Amino acid sequence: MAVQDPELPRLAAAKAAAGLVEEGMTIGLGSGRAVWRVVELLGRRAGFRAATASERTSALARELGIELVELDGSLELDLALDGADELDRDLRLIKGGGGALLREKIVVSAARRFVVVAETQKLVDRLGVSFRLPVEVVRFGWRDTRRRLASLLPEAELRLRDDGEPYVTDEGHYILDAPIPPEADIDLLPRSLRAVPGVVETGLFLGLAERALLGRPDGGVDVLEAD
């Protein structure tokens, strides 16, 4: 039996996403491996500009000669492209595995359209089945923030780097990762979490995506559309 290339689904989705970018557009680019494949493909083209959601995406885009813009309030993005750690068939997402959830949500919210670029294995029946929910919190009093979150996310843990030190986001915050309790109402959870002092943003992206491009192991792409 032939061994399938694990990069094939990601590349298939990235090619489909790159095909949505038209000359004259100003787009948003998130973070993560699927988006970086999109950036690599777009780096061979000209005639568009991009706002980026992470320092790593910015560095790659500059290296490839993509013109970058800031979200200075003077423009609305035509299209945002970003990945997902999990998504369900209602196009609700968990994001933030790479730590850029706050900037990613800002970029997505600045765009007229948001399209998810991922692989079919990221599609789940219920969010939180295989991935913990990231919650970005300020560093000051983070332990007390975690204590106050316990009624909503009782098993939240501080994200650590490989060297054992706390992971710090591009905006200088910490991240708490937590399983989503089975009884939690996914649609109400973001508002409840953001009401806790110390919480900056959550990795739940609800009601934002219009479409998901999901690469398959055979190199095809499944398309999910919002209702």
Phi, psi and omega in degrees: 000132181290141178274125182279144179288120181295342179277347186298314179300318181295317180294321179299314179294321180296320179296319179295321180291317180299330179292346178276346184275121183249158179301136179092353181284153165244118189243166173249138179237126182279228182213166181108167189296322180295318180293322180296329174293322176299315180301316179300320179290320181287337181296346178271359184242169178226176174092015176215165177234163183216143166255138186243156187256358179210158179297323181293319177296319179300315181297318180294318180297317178298317180301327182266004174083018178280132179288127182255147177230159176259151174277083186260010179090357183262356184217158172242131181289142178287325188203138172244136178239127180204162181269193178207145173276327172210152170210153176248181186286351173269009181060035168269139189236151158251127177229167176115006177299330178269358175090005185254025188300321182296307180296323179299318181291325176297314180296314180300319182290343179273000186252149175290327183224144177231122180242131181272137178241113186204191178244157183301333181292345178279349181280126183230161177283329179217131180298140180095000181296316185236001185219135178283151180277121175280138175231119181275129184228154175290152183290325181299123176063029186298328179295323178288326174299316177299320179298318181287340176279348191300331180289338180259317181228085189290347184240033181292136180231144178292132177286134181243153173280175180298333181273005177089354177276155180300138174289135179240128181287171178300335179266006174085020182254170172264166174233132170257130177252135185213143170295147175272120180302143182303330183275356184292141174272107185302322185288333181265342187299317182302316181296318179296319180292317182290343177284349180277121178303134183104339178278128180266311182198162178243161179275010174273120178249101186244135176068024183249327185273138175263340185199152172232132176254111187246111180288138179260160178300336180273004178093358175276178182225126172268141181244124173252133180247145175291147179291000000 
